[in-house]
Amino acid sequence: MPDNSALFDHSASRLVSLGWDDRVESNLADVAGDLCPGRVVRVERGACVVALADGDHAARSTIAVAVGDWVGARWRGDALVVEVVAARWSQLARRDPGGHRQVLASNIDSVFIAAPADRLSAARVERETAMAWDSGAQPVVLLTKLDLAETGLVEGLRERLLGVEVIATSVVTGAGMERVAALLRPARTGVLLGPSGAGKSSLINVLVGTPRLAVGDVRAGDRRGRHTTSVRQLLAVPGGGVLIDTPGLRSLALAGADGVAVTFADIEDLASGCRFADCRHECEPGCAVLAAAEAGQLDPDRVANYHKLRRELDFQARRGDPVARAEAERIWKIRAKATRRLFRDRERHQE
């Protein structure tokens, strides 16, 4: 029967390559006791894979776990069972279709947002950036397929994403890859987020140094890639860093409001100058946000996306209250009308 001893040689441990440091040891010491320390490297339906000091093992868990969790596990005969999860210092989460919070990755330091230059959606990148800020980790946007980027695309994205590093990358020329690797220094964990076909698997293969993941074909009609990752998994990067890969997710419902406030900090700051404290920035007199948009100081597209994300958060907060939900829908119809007016005004100014 395998040994349940929690002691191991740190210098030779598999866990060192997966981010083990004093912070992890302290967190686990509070809850693990005599259990085997480990890190969840893969999660599938009904099961997970946990890295212990001597290697990776299939395990079952009596509690919900996420890729990146540091855990305490015990051998019960030939079966490894996860019994405790150490406190997470960060967690990337979304709302599933049922409105429940789903943790995609935990104990991360950076959220790398892969954004394909050939079909960039700035609104999606802002959504992913908000999720990253809400996780407690640092967002970093990786503009992929640099050879297909339009002139000014990188600069425009940097102007739109306040306080976020944007790295233009190419797995063909190696552009930007040295900077990405530098962010994955020893004991640091990053998670890679982005749509299918964004080049995530190609990025990982370059960073890991070997073709660990399959690379999908791109459809000729719309240049959209195919799913090549079906589960979330954690990979060691040469030099001591760790990278978590995620499947291309179609649904990225927000799980918290703090990230939206940070992503749109300029709009939130302007809101403090509105005449009314409860201004919704729709059609109210003395609205500083509307005034800035009409004066060309704010991009109406960005204002519209801010309203969309705030509406989503309001819906999540009210989904269990039919009366509140109906009131929210009424308010957002007014807001949508005001947003359309901003677009019409911008078009008239451009004529």
Secondary structure, DSSP 8 states (H G I E B T S, - for coil): ---------GGG-TTGGGT--HHHHHHHHTT-TTSEEEEEEEEETTEEEEEETTEEEEEEESS---TT-EEEEEEETTEEEEEEE---S-EEEEE-TTS-EEEEEES-SEEEEEEEGGG--HHHHHHHHHHHHHHTSEEEEEEE-GGG--TTHHHHHHHHSTT-EEEE--TTT-TTHHHHHHHS-TT-EEEEE--TTSSHHHHHHHHHSS--S----B-TTT--B-----SEEEEE-TTS-EEEE----S--B---SHHHHHHTHHHHHHHTTSSSTT--SSS-TT-HHHHHHHTTSS-HHHHHHHHHHHHHHHHHHHTT-HHHHHHHHHHHHHHHHHHHHHHHHHHHHH-
